[in-house]
């Protein structure tokens, strides 16, 4: 999993997030975010949730939540050494 994907997962630890909210929070171009989310979905780390008005949200799967401790630890490490 790429370092940027860990940031994506960290945003989802508190619950499902809409695509637009993730894009604003992470500050990445939409094409880059779409690619990363597809990769994480293909890896079984997150799932796409359909919402009304042709929008979507993303949530961690059980497999994604199993990474919780690692995601949090890597976030702390990144904050310390960036």
N, C-alpha and C positions, 0 to 999 in steps of 0.2 A: 504494500500500500504506500503510495507516495505521501510525502509530508503534507502536501496541500489537501489530500484526501482525509488526513487525520483532522484537519481543521473543519472540514465539512461534517465529519462524524461528530465532532465536539459540539457543534451547533445543534445537533439532533438529540443530544443526551437528555434534554429536558422535555422532549416530546416532538411530535410531528411539526414540520415547518413548511410553509408554502414556498414555492420556487422563488417568487419575487422577494420574499423576506430573506431567504438564503442569499440571493444575489446581492441585496443591499448590505446585509451584515458582513458578508465575506469580501465584498468589493472586487469581484472578479468579473471579467467579461462573460456575457451570457453563453457564448459558444463554449468557453472553457468550463463553466459550471455544468452545462448540459453534458459535456463529455465525461466529466468526473462523476456526475450522478449516474450516468449510464454504466460506467465501469463498476461503481460500487453496487449498483443493482444487479449487474451480471455476476458479481462475486458473492451475492447473497447477503451483503452487509446492510442494505436498506431496501425498502419497498416503496413503490409509488402508490399514492392514495388518490383516487379521483374525487374531485370536489365539484360543486356546482359551477356553472358559467364557464365550463371548459378550462378550469384551473386544476392544478394538482399540488399535492403536498408529498413530502417524503418523510419516512419514519424508519428508525432502526429496526431491524429484524432481531430475533433472539440471538442470531449469530453476531449481529452488530453490537447488541448490548453486552455480549460476552467479552467484547473488547473494551468495555468501559474503563476498567482500571488502567489499562495500557494507554488509552486515549488521554485520560486525566494526567497520568504521569508524564507522558510526552508533552502535554501542554505546559505543565510546570517546568519541565526541562527547557522547553523552547523559550518560555518567559525569562528564565534565568540566564540563558546563554545567547539570546538574540541581541 
